[in-house]
Structures are given as structure tokens and as C-alpha cells.
């Protein structure tokens, strides 16, 4: 309906302007070419090319006789030699903004000049009969408006002009450098290269501001530049050990049992049965003590905490007596769910995306998850076949991306017992066997959304086949895709979930950290890291962070294979996790009840020796500001006591005067 009204309006407008131009041509005595009339004719000629075929036939039948006479007259009239060069005509055509290829523009320019010559000749013949009339200024405004209509949505591309949307579609495949070069070509290309949609999509591609919309920022180009500068600053802080460091609070008489962290939450369990939760984004609030269930609160002595897990919504703790408590990270205090398993909990896993909990006691496996109303229910319970030499589940992992609540996704659990790896889903009647080799126990296990990686210890005759390996299986097909690593030592840890795409990082008891490319099966780097074996490891696209049995935390640059810095604490590093700007490490002692020392007394030296420690490193851009530093760390360099927020000062020999050649 709107298109029909627009066509009718243009036809009516064309008739009025044609009548007005005919009356004006009869009284015009000037010899200058009527350039505005030619623009008007070109506009309606271009418009006529877009109409439908029936309309064109109707116009051709009504105008056939008049057009034939005009063509005969133009063919009879011969134009003299052109006064202007051809390139001048082409330039004038480009300035007029006509939407046609270059050769067609040249032909249209020649036709226009012929028509101008004919109009000048007719004006000279009628100048003696008709008086002169003043030119209306409104005609020029109308012609300018018509020209603007042609140029509003057209972007010049060499000898043609494309619609704005199509040009934007082409520009979205360019990089930042190429967009900057295109912005210098012309004003039209500059406007197109600065389009907010292009820079918004580039921000999304680079991994910034997921979930945002175009209207959330007035300038996405500046937003991308700020994100890049912040990322470079954080990377520089990582390399130079510049940031804030804090040791999470502890109490006398408590030995650290297990630690888990996710984003800003850190949870720890102690031998006294206490569970503490920290929110590292809000240091002003003290760590909250998570209370046990009222059913077991009166039990004395309190059992030790055996396993701890946390994500963004819930925190879970398993005790030595088989009790499992679940708390909400928002409310804390009282548990929202409690159950008990016969025997001791040997393995505990929690999904990072949803509150899906998997527990294993002996060979019994249980899977719990809340429903849409928040009531916890047991999805499935299964008992594994008894292995030949082992009688318990040693490791369990909830597959990322398969534990969503509400939808077709159902939880999927990978677990290992002895020499066999199983896959368990609620709809399965019994666990499925993913991998089993007689006499080759599983030493470590991890899983991503599509693959599972497991370390296999070779024994007997298999040692002649290259030693211990890591098998990578596809969760979709259940088939082995590749086997990487040939080591004499056992693989003690493997990280596939938090590694970059197509990458796998693992640690071995032979003191080395290895990174493999899953696309080719080749080794990317191999680092001699810890002299007492590697206990935990994680990597991203440029760095590797590893922890060893001697208590060292080392940061490596992956491309060069060089150690950037290291920090040491007593006891093995059992937990290690980092994101863009923070790092959480936990040194957990192996002996929960040390002999020859009573840490319940006020002996701080004995307590520090046996309690374990949790360290939180912050390398964010604002971590060096005075407001961000913890009060205990706000001290200057001249004080004899206190702490400093610059981690680099932990090694004061780096800044001794005279140590640099310039001094």
C-alpha cells in the first residue's frame, strides 16, 4: 500500500514539474545550459527503470508518438565539436551522483549535451516572442532534494555505487587495520568504516562484552580500544609480577583439607569441620562461615571435610562420615540441601554451568540436581561393576555444557575406577564403558564439552610401546581419536576443560609440563618445571601456570618456554586456577594430624608449618591503585615492618643499585 501511494505521488509530482518546466522554457532567454532540468529528467528516468514491466509498456504506448518525433529531430540535428574534454564530462557525471557504470555515464553525458544544445537552440528562437520571467528559487531546492534522494543510500565502489547495507556487509569481513585504511579513501568510505555495527561485531568477535547490544555504548570503537589497552596492561602485570597478593584468613587449630574456586568465589574446608566462603570482589565483607546441617551440628568431634566444590550458584562440602551439605552462594549460612551416603565420599564433582552434583562412595555413584522450583532431587543412582584390583571411584568429572537445567541437555558424568573409564547419564540403565585396558590403571581424568582426556599408566610389556600416554576420546562417538605423550613417569594431572581450543596441558611425575596440539597430535612445548613432580596445571593462549609437590607456583610463557616468575610456600600445590586477571593457589598439607606438634596452642610457628595456605593474586589494571590495595598492604617502602602490594619486591635483589649496567 505504501509503495502504491509513493508511485502515485511521484507521478503527480512529475506531471506538475513537467508543466512548470515547459512554461519556464518558453520564457527563458538565457544561453546557460539548464543543468537542473537534466538532473530531474535523470531522476525520473532512473526511477522508471525500477518499475514493473506492465507500467513500462503502458508508458511506452502513450509516449510512442511524441518520443518518435523527438528522436527524429535529434537525429537530424548534428552536434558540433565538443568544447570540453571527455574527462571533464566524466568528472561532472561523478559529481552529479548518477548510479550507473562508468561507460553508461559517458554515453548519458553525450546524450545530455545534445539535449542541452537543442534546448539552447529552441530558447533562442522563442526569446524574441516571450518576455523574460524570474527563476523560482524553489525549483532549485526541489532539484537538490531529488539529487539527495539518489545519493543518500549509495556508497561509491570504484565505477559503481552500492546500497549502504550491501557495502556494510562487505566491510564486516575486514580487520581493524583494513578498516582504518578504508576510512582514508573518501568521506563516504570513512562514514562506512566508522559504523557502530561493524565495531560492535568486532568487539563480540574479540571476546569482549558478550550479551551486550549495539545500543549499550555510544562508541564501540573506543570501547574496543579501551578493552585492548586494558588487556595489554593486565598481560604486562602478569609478566612483571605487578599486582596485589593476599593470604586468605585462617584460624588457629585448623588444618586446610581442600580448596575450590570459581570466578570470584573461594571456598575452603578444614579438619575442624568448618567451611569458609570468600567473595574476592568484596573484601570489606568478612568470610562467611557456612553452617552445617542441623542434623549433624551436634556431632562431636566434627568430621573432617574431605572434598570441597563451588560454582557461581552453590557451594558443596563432603565430610568423612558421608554427609554432603549444599549452600547457596547468595544466601550462605544454612544449607539448602543435605544428604548422607553410606561410607566415606571418595570423589565429588560439581558442574561449572549449573548446580549439578555428582558424588561417589566406593562404587556407588549418585547424581543430584534441583528442579525448576529449586527442590533438589536425585536424578539417578548406579553401582559400577567391581574392578579386578580396585574397589572405589578415584576421579569423577561433570562434562561441561551437558548439565543444563530446562531443555534437552541432560547431565553427563565421566568417572574412573581402576583401569576403566565410565560414562553415566540419567537415561542410561547402567554406566557405559568408555575405556578399559587390563593392567593399565587410570592416573588422571578431565573432560571438555566434546572430548575426554585420561592418563593411562603402562605396565609390564606395554612399557616397550613408548611408556605412559594420554588417551583422548570423543564423547559423541565413544571412540579414541588420538594418543599423545610418551613418558616414563605417570601423568599426575591433565587439564582439557580450561585449556584453549584444540590444546591440552598436562603434568607428569617426571617433573615436566607438556602442551599438546589435538589437531595434529604433536607436542607444542615441554618444560622442566618442578623437581618433585607436577601436581596441578592450567594454560591459556600465551601462558602456563603450574604447581609442584615442593610448593612452587611457576608462571611460564608458552611461546618462548621461559619462566616469568615463581612463588614458594610450604606443602604441595593441590589447587590452582586463574582467569584473565586473578590467580588462586592453595598449598594443602598431606598430613592432616601432624605428629610431634600441637597446632591448637598459640605456637604460631608450628601453626604456619602445618596449616596450609591460600593465596589470591590480582593483576588487574586497577590493582596498583591505593583504593584497591588491602589495608594491611598499604605501606610505603621505608617502613621496617609491614607488607607491600608489589609482588616484585619479594625478590629485592632485582632492584639493588649497581646491579644494572647503567648504574
N, C-alpha and C positions, 0 to 999 in steps of 0.2 A: 504494500500500500504506500509506503514511504517513497519507494523508487518511482512509482507512477506519478505521485504528486511532484517529485523533483523533475521528472521529464516534462510534465505539463508546464511547470514554472519556467524551465529553460526555453521551451518552445515559445511561450508567450513573451518572454524577455527578448528572445531573438527577433521576433516579429517587430516589437517596439523599437529596438535598436536599429533594425534594418530600415524601417520607415524614417527614423530620425537621421540616419546616415545619408539616405537618398536626398532628403530635403537639404541637408547640410552640403552635400557635394554639388548641388545646383547653384549655390550662392558662394561657394569658396573660390577665391581668386588667387590664392597664394600658390607658389610653384614648389613648395616643400613637399616631400613625399609624406602621405598620411600613414605614418608608421603604426599608430594606434589601431586604425581600422584593420590593418593586416593582422595584428595580434588577435583582434576579436574574431576575424574570419578563421584564423588557425585554431582558435579555441573551439569554435563550434564544428570545424571540420574534424578535429581530433575527437570531439565528443560524438560526432556522427559515426566514427569508426567503431565505437563501442556498442552501438545499438544493435538490436536484433535484425535478422535478415528480412522479416516482413516489413518492418519500418523502413529499411533501406529501399526495398522495392517500391513502396508507396511513394517515397520521396523522389525516387528516380523517375517514376511515371509522371509525377506532377511537374517536375522541373526539366523534363527532357527537352521540350521545345526551346525554352529560354537558354538552357545550357548549350544546346547545339548552335544557336546563333552566336553566342559569346565565343565559343571555340573557333567558329569560322572567322570571326572578326580578329581574334588573337592570332590565328594562323596567317591571316592576310597582312597583319601589321608586323613588320620586322623591326627588331630592336637594334639600335646602333651598338657600336663597340662599348663594352662596359668601361665606366670611368674608374671603378675601384678594383683593386686586386682581389683574387679569389679568397685569399686567406683573411682579408678584411670581412668578407661576407660570412665566412665560417665563424669568425670571432663574434660578429653581430648575432649570428644564429645561436651560438652558445650563451651569449648574454641574455637573449630573449627567453631561454629556458624551454625550448621545444623538445618534446620527448620522442625522438626518433633517432635512428642510427646516423652516422656522420654522412654517408653518401646520400641518404634521403634528405638530409638537411641542406646539402648543396643544391640538389635539384629543386627543393622547395624555395630556396633563396633566389634561384634564377627565375622561377615562375612568379615569385613575389615582385621582382624588379620589372618584369614585363607588365604585370598588372599596375604597378606604380606609373610606368610610362604611359599606359593607356589612360589612367585617371588624370595624369597631368595634361594630356592632350585634350581630353574632354573638358577639363576645367578652363583651359584657355579659350575654348570655343564658347563656353557659356558665361564667361566673365563679362562680356560686353552686354549681356541681356539682363542678368540678375544682379541686384545690389549686394554688397558685402554684409555678412552677418557675423556677429561676435561669437567666438567658440565658447561653448559652455564648459566650465571647469569640471562639472560633474561627470562629463564623458570620460575625461582622463582618469578620474577616480574609479569609475566602473571598469575601465581597461586595466588599471593597475590591480584591481580586485580579481579580475579574471586571470591575470598573469600569476598572482599569488596562489590561486587555486591549483594551477599547474605545477608550481614549484614547492608546495607545502610537503607533500609526501614522496618526493623524488630525490634520490641520492645519486650523484654522478659517479659512474663506474666507467672510466676511460671514455669510450664513444657512445655509451648508453646510460640511461638513468633507471635505477631500480626502485621499487617501493621501499619504504623505510623498514617495514617488517622483514622483508627478504634480505636487505642489507644487514640488518641486525642478526639475522640467522647466520650469515656468512662470518660476521665479526666474532661470534661466540666461539669459534674454533681457533682464535688467535691467542697468543700468550701475552703476558704483561708487556714484555719488550716490544712485541709486534704491534700491540695497541698503541703504545707510545709513539712509534714511528708513523703509524697511520694517522694519528692525531695531528701531525705536522704537514700532511699533504694539502689539505684545504680546510676551509671553515666547516663545510658540510661533513667531511670525514672527522673533524675534530669533535663536532657535536655527537656524532655517532659513537666515537671511541670513548666518550665520557658518559655514555648511557648507564644509568644506575642498575639496569637489569643485567648488563654484562658483568659489572663488578660484583654484584650480589652473587651471581652464579660462580664467579671465580672464588669468592670467599667460601662458598659451600664446597667447591672442589678442593680447596686447600685444607679443608677440615675445620674451619672457624665458624662459630655461631650456627650450629646445627639447630634446626627447628625455628629459626627466625624467618621473618617475611621481609619483602622489599621495603615496606613502609616503616620498618623499625629503625632505620637510620637515614638521615638526610644525605649522607655522602658515604657510599660503600667503598669508594676508592681510598678515602682517608682511613676508613675502618680497617681495610686490608693492610694498609701501610703501618698503622699502629700495631696490628697483630704481628706483623713480620718483625718490627723493631723489638717488640716485647719478647718474641721467641728468640731472637738473636741475643738479647740481654740475658735471658734465662740460660741459654746454652753457654754463654761466656761465664756466668756464675758457676755452672756445673764444672767447667774445666778449671776454673781458678779457685775453687773451694770458697766462694764468697756467698755468705748467707747466714742464716740463724740456725743454731743447734740447741736442742733441749732434750734433757732426760726426763721421761715421764715419772711422776711421783711414785714413791714406794713406801711401804710401812715396815717397821721392824718385826722380825719374826716370820716373814713371809718369803718363800722362795718361788720364783717365777716358774710356771709349768708350761704354758702355751700362750701364744700371741697370734692375733689375726688383725688385719686392717683392710679397709676398703674405702677409697676416696679420702674423706676427712675423718672417718671413724677408726679408732684403735681400741681393741678390747683385749684384756689380759686376765688369765686365771692363775691362782696361787695355790700353794699347798694348804693354806688355811681354809680353802673352800670359797674364798672371796672372789668376786668377778667385778672388774672395774672397766668403765667405758669412758673414753675421752673423745671429745669433738675438737679437732685441731683447728677448726675455723673460729672457735670462740674460746680463747684461752682464759678469758676472765672468769668463766664458769668452771668450778672445780669438777674433777672427775666424779661421776656418779657411781655409787656402789649399787650394783644390781642385786636385789634381794632374792634369796632362794624361795622355792615354793613353800607355802605354809605347811605342806605335808611332811617336809623334811627339815624344816627350820629348827626343830628341837633336837635333832640328832647330834650327839656329841660322842667322840670328836667328829668334826665335819670332814667328809671325804675330800681327797684331793681333786682338783679339776684336771681331767685328762685331756680334753680337747676343747678348743675354742674356735668359733667361726662367726663372721659378721659380714653383712652387706648393707645397703642403704636403708633397708626397712627393718630388719630383725638382727638380733644377736643371739647366738646359741652356745650353751655350755653343757658338756657331758662330764659326769663325775665317775669316780672309780666304782661306786656302788651300782652303776647302771642307770641312774637318774639323768634325765635330759630336761633342761629348762630353756624356754624361748622367751626373749624380751623384745619389746618394740623399741627401736632407737629413738622414736619421738617422745614416748611417754616414759620409758625406763622403769625403774623401781620394781614393781610387781611383775612376775612373768605372765605372759598371755597364754602360754601353753606349757604343759608338763606331762611327761610320761616316763615310764620306767621299763627297762629291758632286763631280762634275767641275765646276770653276769656282767662283766665289765665291757664297756664300749671300746672296741678296738679301732674303729675308723669312723670319721664324721665328715660330711661334705654338705656344703650349702651353695645353692646357685647364686651367681652374682647378679642376675637379672630379676629374679623373683624369689619369694620365700619358699623354696622347695628344699626340703631337708631329707638327707639320706644318712642312715645310721647302720652300723654293722657291729654285732656282738657275736664273736665266734664265727659260725657260718650262717647265722640268721641276719637277713637284710630287711630293713623297713624303710618305706618311702612315705613322707608326710607332706601335706600341703594345705593351706587354707582355702576355703571356697569363696564364692563371691561375697558372702556376708561376713567373712572374717573368721568363721568357725573352722578350726583345724580338724582334719580328717586323715585317716590312713588310706593312701592310695593302693598300696599292695604290700604284702609280706611274703618273703620267699626264703627258702633254705637251699644253700648251694650243696652240690654233691661233695662228699668228703674227699679231699685230695689224698694223694698217696702218702705224703710226708708231713704236710702242714694241716692245721685244724682251725684256722682263723683267716678272716679277711684282713689283708695288710694295708691296702690303699683303696680309696673309693673317690670317684670324681663325678659330679653332675655335669653333663655335657652342656656347654653354653648355647643359648638360643633354643633349647628344646624343653625348657621348663616354664613356658609362658602360661599364664592363667587366663582362661577365657579365650577360646579359639581352638583351632585344630592341633596346635602344638601340645605334645604331651611330654612329661619329663622322661629323660633317658639317662641312665646311670651306667658308668663303666667302673668295674671293680676287679681287683686281682686277688687271688688266693693261691699261694704256692706257685705253680707253673702254668696256671690257667688264668685267662682274662675273660670276663663275662660282660654281657650287655643285658640290662634289665629295664623293662618298660612296664607300665601298669597293665597294658592289654595282653602281655605275654603270660602264658601259663607257667612257664619256667624260664630261668635265665638262658640266654643264648651264648654259646661258646664262640668267642672271637679269636682266641689264640691259645694253643696249648702244645708244648713240646716236652716230652718226658725227660726229666732230669735237668731242665733248664729253668730255674726259678725267675720270677719277675722281680726286679730290683727297684723300679720306679715306674710311675704311670701319670700321664696327663692327656687331656683331650681338648680339642677345639670344636667348632661347630660342625666340621666335616671330617675330621681325622682324629685318630688316637695314636699316641706315641708311647711305647713301652720299652724299658730297658731289659734286655734278656742276658742272663749270665750263662756263659758257656762252660760246660764241664766235660771232663774226660776227652773223648775223641773229637768233640766239637772245637776244642781249643786249637786244633790244627787247621781249622777253617777260617782263621783270622781273628779269633778272640771274641770278646763280648761285643754285642751290637745293639742298635736301637731299631726296632721294627715299627714301621708306620703303616697303619691300616686305614682304609676308607670306611667310615661308618655307614655310608649308603649301601655299598655293595658287600661289606664284610670281608673284603679281600686285601691281602698285603700288597701295598703299592711299591715299597722300596725298603731296603735295609741299609742303614748308614752306620759308620763308626766301626773301627777295628781296634779294640783296646784290650790290653791285658788286665786292666783294672775294671772293677764293677762300676756301672753307671749309677751314681747315687742320687741324681736329680735331673729332671727334664722339664722344660717349660715350652709348651706349644701354644697355650691359650693367650698369653700376654706377649708373644713374640710378633714381629712384623709379618705380613702375609708371605707365605712360601718360605718362611725361615723357622729354624728350630735351634734352640740353645740348650746345652746340657752340661752337667758337671760329672766328673769322674773321680774315683778314689786314687787314680794315678796323678792327681794334682793338676789336671788340665781342664780348661773350659773350652768347649768346642761349639762352633756355629756351623750349621749345615743349610744348604740351599735345597729345598724339597723339589724344586723344578728339575734340577739336574742330578741331585743326589751327591753333589760334591761338597767338600769342606770349604767354608768361607774363611775361617780363621781358627787357630788353635793356640791357646795362651797357657803358659806355665804360671798358674795363679797361686795356689795355696799348698804349702808343704805338708799339711795334714789332711788333704782331701777337700773337695768342694762339697759344701752342704746345701747351698741354695744359690740360684742364679736367675737373672732376668735381663732382657735386652730389648732395645728399641732400634730405630733406624740408624743411629750413629754411635750408641754407647752400650756397654755391658757392665752390669753391676753384679759382683759375685761375693759370696760369703764362704768362709772356710772353717774347718774344725778348730783352728788355732785362734779364732776370734777376729780375724781380719776382714774388713769390708773394703773391697777394691773396686775402683771405677776405671774402666778401660775405654779407649777409643777404638771402635771396631775397624775402621778403615786402615789406620796405621798400626794397630795392635800394640799401642803404647799405654802404659799405666799412667793415668792422670793424677790420682792421689789415693790414699788409703787411710783408714781409721782402725784403731785396735781397741778391743775390750776383752775382758776375761770371758771364757766359755764359748762354745761353738755358736755360730750364727745359724739359728734354726728358722728364722723368718726374715724375709727380705721382699719389699715391694715398693715400687716407685711409680710416679706419674710424671707429668710434664715438669713440675717444679718442686715436688716433695719426695722425700725418701724416708721410709720407716724400716728400721732394723731391730732385731731382738736377739740378744745373746742369752740363751737359755741353758742353765747348767744341767748336766746329765744326772747328778746326784741330788735328789730332792730332800734327802735327810743326811746331811754331811756328818761324817764321823769326826770326833775329836774337837767339835766346836759347837757352842750353843748360841745360835743366832737370835734367840729370843731375848738375850740380855742386851745391855746397852753397849756392847762391843761393836762399834761402827766398822772397825777394820774387818772383823770376821763376817759382818753382815755384807759388806761390799764384796767380799771374796766369794760368797756363796749365793747371793740373792739373784743374780742376773740383772740385766739392764735393757731398757727400751729407749732407743734414740730416734728423734724426729728431726730431720734436716729440711730446711726450707730455703730454696734457691730462687724464689720468685723475685720479680723486679723490684717490689717494694719492701723486700725483706731487710734491706740495709737502712731503711728509714727509721728514725728514732721512735715513731709511734708503733711500729710493727715489732720491735725487739721486746722480748720479755723483760719485766722489771729486774729480774735477777741478773740479766745480761747487760743492763745499761750501765756500763762503767767505762772510764777512759783508759788510755794506755799507761798512765803514770801511776795508777793506784797499785799498791803492793799486793792487795788481795782482791778477789772478785773474778768475774768472767768477762769475756769479750765475745761479741757476736761474730767476729771474723774467724772463720774456721782455719784460715790460712795461718793464723798466729799460733796454732797448735804445734807448728814446726818453726820455732823462732829463728833457726839457722838460715832460713831462706831470706831473711831481711837484715842480716848483720852488715854493718857498714864495713866497706872494704872487700866484701865478697863478690862484688860486681866489678868488672874491668874498668868501668867508668869512675869508680871511687878511688 
